[in-house]
Amino acid sequence: METPQLYRQLMTQLSQWVNAKEVRHLQGVCEAVGAILQSQQAAPARWLPYLSHRRCGARAHLERLQYLLENPYISAERFYQPLLQRVLAAFAHTAVTLALDTSVLWNQYCLVEVSLIWGGRSLTVAQTVLEHPSASVAFEDYRTVLEQAHTRLPVGCQVTWLADRGFDHKQLLQWLLVHQWDWAIRLKGDTSLRLATGRPCQVDELWPPPDEAYCYHHVEVYDEIPAHLATAHLSTTAEPWAVLSSAPSSLQTFARYGERFGGIEPHFKDYKSAGFQLPHSRRRNAQQLTTLVMLLDMAQLVAVVLGVLLVQVGQRLQLDWHGERGLSFLQLGLREIARCGYQRRCLPPLTPLPQRSPPKAYASHWQRFEQTCRIEFSKVTIFSR
């Protein structure tokens, strides 16, 4: 039986960049990525209709796929990193924003991921899955992911780092200072710090009145790390906010930190209910899950590049009925792959993404209003000394 067209095209394109130890490893990865792109599912059992060219039974297919997920040579360093560096080639010597976050699977495993925020979503830079039942992870457990992210970024990137509560670790802040990355991290109310006046206090002592914001310059956390603090209390939110940053605090501190909500959280949703249904994968092994997520990330990169190319050549309206872009680049790319398969057309070459982040997609006018409306404070107070 003839091999699938998408598989052949992936073999041709990915073989230019990946560093497979053996050709059969590249073949297995291309089969898996092609099956993910067509089935839009993370469960290997759902890939079987797209692997029928091998002429073997379902059980044999699943055993081979399990071997693929357990093979130590099917690693991000050999497969995902070269593809990512190809896609991000235009980002050298530019400013980028990274977000660190976690997602718990079945109350048993924790996905730890560093993503680059771009185009209203985010692109995975580094990830690992730990056998850990909580979203709170110790620094030593995710330090390897930080080092991998640092290695995989294009040369000369000026990084701004965003992270939620639970990642305000002293070791993390020290690591960011050593690597000269800017950062903005949300704090818990019981975090201790020292104000510019020398007074020690906790963050929850610095909440402003409702609908006001306070900016504290030149604070110190962990008795040695200089920083700046912004706190806000919106009457429409359940609790006040506090964001610690390396840059002098202002209202832009909240806008900058807020980028993570439009980036990594939709990205996690693409893994799950809005995309590949990762919780239905039936994998219960940290190493297998790490490799499976890497294959999903490779499929996402391919789809995002194709979605961007579709917009660039002016064919978005062939697949997206919205007047302005209403589908993510991932969804546009998946639909373009389906269209190319139906019309038996070749995929275009996978070119680097443009460094400038395009406008975010909104599925409705209400969603656009909800996510772009301005937040106004009745009073902003700056404490510089």
Backbone hydrogen bonds, N-H to C=O, Kabsch-Sander energy under -0.5 kcal/mol:
donor,donor_aa,acceptor,acceptor_aa,energy
8,R,4,P,-2.1
9,Q,5,Q,-2.3
10,L,6,L,-2.4
11,M,7,Y,-2.4
12,T,8,R,-2.2
13,Q,9,Q,-2.3
14,L,10,L,-2.9
15,S,11,M,-1.6
16,Q,13,Q,-1.3
17,W,14,L,-1.8
18,V,14,L,-2.6
19,N,78,R,-3.0
25,H,22,E,-0.7
26,L,22,E,-1.4
27,Q,23,V,-2.6
28,G,24,R,-2.2
29,V,25,H,-2.3
30,C,26,L,-2.6
31,E,27,Q,-2.4
32,A,28,G,-2.2
33,V,29,V,-3.0
34,G,30,C,-2.5
35,A,31,E,-2.2
36,I,32,A,-2.4
37,L,33,V,-2.5
38,Q,34,G,-1.6
39,S,35,A,-2.9
40,Q,36,I,-2.7
42,A,276,F,-2.4
46,R,43,A,-2.0
47,W,44,P,-1.7
48,L,44,P,-0.5
48,L,45,A,-0.7
50,Y,47,W,-2.0
51,L,48,L,-2.0
54,R,51,L,-1.9
55,R,52,S,-1.6
61,H,57,G,-2.1
62,L,58,A,-2.5
63,E,59,R,-2.3
64,R,60,A,-2.1
65,L,61,H,-2.4
66,Q,62,L,-2.3
67,Y,63,E,-2.0
68,L,64,R,-2.0
69,L,65,L,-2.1
70,E,66,Q,-1.4
71,N,67,Y,-1.1
74,I,71,N,-1.7
75,S,73,Y,-1.5
79,F,75,S,-2.1
80,Y,75,S,-0.5
81,Q,76,A,-3.6
83,L,79,F,-1.1
84,L,80,Y,-3.0
85,Q,81,Q,-2.6
86,R,82,P,-1.6
87,V,83,L,-2.3
88,L,84,L,-2.4
89,A,86,R,-1.1
91,F,88,L,-2.1
92,A,89,A,-0.9
93,H,155,V,-2.0
94,T,91,F,-1.3
96,V,158,Q,-2.4
98,L,160,T,-2.8
99,A,115,S,-2.5
100,L,162,L,-2.5
101,D,113,E,-2.0
103,S,111,L,-1.8
105,L,109,Y,-3.2
106,W,104,V,-0.5
108,Q,105,L,-2.3
109,Y,105,L,-2.3
110,C,130,L,-2.7
111,L,103,S,-3.2
112,V,110,C,-0.6
112,V,128,T,-2.9
113,E,101,D,-2.5
113,E,111,L,-0.5
114,V,126,A,-2.9
115,S,99,A,-2.6
115,S,113,E,-0.5
116,L,123,L,-3.1
117,I,97,T,-2.6
117,I,115,S,-0.6
118,W,121,R,-2.4
121,R,118,W,-1.6
123,L,116,L,-2.6
125,V,114,V,-3.1
126,A,114,V,-1.7
128,T,112,V,-2.0
130,L,110,C,-2.7
132,H,130,L,-1.5
137,V,135,A,-0.6
141,D,138,A,-1.0
142,Y,138,A,-1.0
142,Y,139,F,-0.9
143,R,139,F,-1.3
146,L,142,Y,-1.6
147,E,143,R,-2.4
148,Q,144,T,-2.3
149,A,145,V,-2.3
150,H,146,L,-2.5
151,T,147,E,-1.9
152,R,148,Q,-2.1
153,L,149,A,-1.3
157,C,154,P,-1.1
158,Q,94,T,-2.5
159,V,157,C,-0.8
160,T,96,V,-2.0
161,W,182,D,-2.4
162,L,98,L,-2.3
163,A,184,A,-1.5
164,D,100,L,-0.6
167,F,164,D,-1.5
169,H,167,F,-1.5
173,L,169,H,-2.2
174,Q,170,K,-2.4
175,W,171,Q,-2.2
176,L,172,L,-2.6
177,L,173,L,-2.1
178,V,174,Q,-2.4
179,H,175,W,-1.9
180,Q,177,L,-1.0
181,W,176,L,-2.4
182,D,159,V,-2.3
184,A,161,W,-2.7
185,I,244,L,-3.1
186,R,163,A,-2.0
187,L,242,A,-2.6
191,T,188,K,-1.5
193,L,201,C,-2.6
194,R,220,E,-2.6
195,L,199,R,-2.5
198,G,195,L,-2.0
201,C,193,L,-2.5
203,V,191,T,-2.1
204,D,189,G,-2.6
205,E,202,Q,-1.8
206,L,203,V,-2.4
211,D,233,H,-3.9
212,E,209,P,-1.4
212,E,233,H,-0.7
213,A,379,K,-2.0
214,Y,231,T,-2.6
215,C,381,T,-2.7
216,Y,229,L,-3.5
217,H,215,C,-0.6
217,H,383,F,-2.9
219,V,227,A,-2.1
220,E,194,R,-2.1
221,V,225,I,-2.4
222,Y,192,S,-0.5
224,E,221,V,-1.6
225,I,221,V,-2.4
227,A,219,V,-2.3
228,H,245,S,-2.2
229,L,216,Y,-3.0
230,A,243,V,-2.0
231,T,214,Y,-2.8
232,A,241,W,-2.2
233,H,212,E,-1.9
237,T,234,L,-1.5
241,W,232,A,-3.0
243,V,230,A,-2.8
244,L,185,I,-3.1
245,S,228,H,-2.9
246,S,183,W,-2.2
253,T,250,S,-1.5
254,F,250,S,-0.6
254,F,251,L,-0.8
255,A,251,L,-1.3
256,R,252,Q,-2.8
257,Y,253,T,-2.4
258,G,254,F,-2.3
259,E,256,R,-1.3
260,R,257,Y,-1.7
261,F,258,G,-1.1
262,G,258,G,-0.8
263,G,260,R,-0.8
264,I,260,R,-1.1
265,E,260,R,-1.2
267,H,263,G,-1.2
268,F,264,I,-2.4
269,K,265,E,-1.8
270,D,266,P,-1.9
271,Y,267,H,-1.3
272,K,268,F,-1.2
274,A,269,K,-2.3
275,G,269,K,-0.6
275,G,272,K,-1.3
276,F,270,D,-2.4
277,Q,272,K,-2.3
278,L,271,Y,-2.8
280,H,277,Q,-2.0
281,S,278,L,-2.1
289,L,285,N,-2.6
290,T,286,A,-2.3
291,T,287,Q,-2.2
292,L,288,Q,-2.6
293,V,289,L,-2.8
294,M,290,T,-1.8
295,L,291,T,-2.1
296,L,292,L,-2.2
297,D,293,V,-2.5
298,M,294,M,-2.2
299,A,295,L,-2.3
300,Q,296,L,-2.5
301,L,297,D,-2.5
302,V,298,M,-2.2
303,A,299,A,-2.5
304,V,300,Q,-3.1
305,V,301,L,-2.4
306,L,302,V,-2.0
307,G,303,A,-2.4
308,V,304,V,-2.4
309,L,305,V,-2.4
310,L,306,L,-2.1
311,V,307,G,-1.7
312,Q,308,V,-2.5
313,V,309,L,-2.0
314,G,311,V,-1.5
315,Q,310,L,-2.4
318,Q,315,Q,-1.6
319,L,316,R,-2.3
320,D,316,R,-1.9
332,L,328,S,-2.5
333,G,329,F,-2.6
334,L,330,L,-2.4
335,R,331,Q,-2.0
336,E,332,L,-2.2
337,I,333,G,-2.3
338,A,334,L,-1.8
339,R,335,R,-2.2
340,C,336,E,-2.8
341,G,337,I,-2.2
342,Y,338,A,-2.2
343,Q,339,R,-2.5
344,R,340,C,-0.7
345,R,340,C,-2.6
351,T,349,P,-1.1
353,L,87,V,-2.6
362,Y,325,R,-1.5
368,R,364,S,-1.9
369,F,365,H,-2.5
370,E,366,W,-2.8
371,Q,367,Q,-1.9
372,T,368,R,-1.3
373,C,369,F,-1.4
376,E,374,R,-0.5
378,S,211,D,-2.7
379,K,211,D,-0.8
381,T,213,A,-2.6
383,F,215,C,-3.6
384,S,382,I,-0.7
